[in-house]
Amino acid sequence: MAEAFKFELVSPERLLVSAEVESVVIPGAEGEMTVMAHHAPVMTTIKPGVVTVKNASGSEERYVVFGGFADIVPAGC
């Protein structure tokens, strides 16, 4: 079982998701990126697509995004 980390999905209007998760797959500008705990720091643009979140319980949730950016730090994203 992978280590969990804090994930937040934010829109211009409000905080949509704030949860402890095992992994997040982001549709980055240079291809899909899987983020897990202790990932190297990076900031990337997000292209339109689906963000897939694997919760600490093992279930998956998907969110449609229309662009934006991801700020990834070792403590979470």
N, C-alpha and C positions, 0 to 999 in steps of 0.2 A: 504494500500500500504506500503510495507516494505521500510525501509531506505536504500539508496544506499551507496556503498562504492567502493573504487578504487581496480580494479583487473588487474593484468598483467600476461600474459602467455608468457614465454620466452623460446626460443630454444637456443642451443649453438651458433647458427649463428646470431640470431636477435630477437628483440621484435616482437612477433606475434600479441598480443592484449593488448591494454591499454584502459580501459573503466570504467565508473561508472556502477555498476551492483547491482541487488537486492540480488542474491544468486548464489553460485557456488557449484556444486556437484562434488566431487573429488573421484576417485577410489583409496582410501588409502590402504596401506598394510594390515590394520586390518579391512577393510570394507569401504563401501561408507561413505563419510562425507559431510554434507551440511554446508557450511560456509555462514554466514550472517553478517551484520554490527555488530561491537563490539564483535566479537567472541573471546573467550579466546585464548591467544597466544599458538601456538603449531607448531612444525615442524614435518612433517611426510613424509615417502617415498610414492611415487605414483607407483602403479602397472600399467601394460598396460591396457588400457580401454578408456572410453569416459569421458571427462570433459564437464559437462552441465552448461551453463552460462545463467541465466535469466537476461536480460538487464533491465535497469530502465524503459524502455517503456513497459515491460511485455513480449517481444518476447524472444524465446530461441535460443541459438546457441550451437552446439556441436562440440567438437574438439577431435580427436583421439590422444592419447598419448601412448608412448611406455616405460614409466617409468620416473623417476626423483624424485623431492622432492617438497613439498609445504611448504612455510614459511608464516604462518598465524599470523598476528598481529592485534590488535584491530582496527587500522586505515585502514586495507585492506589486500589483499594477492596477 
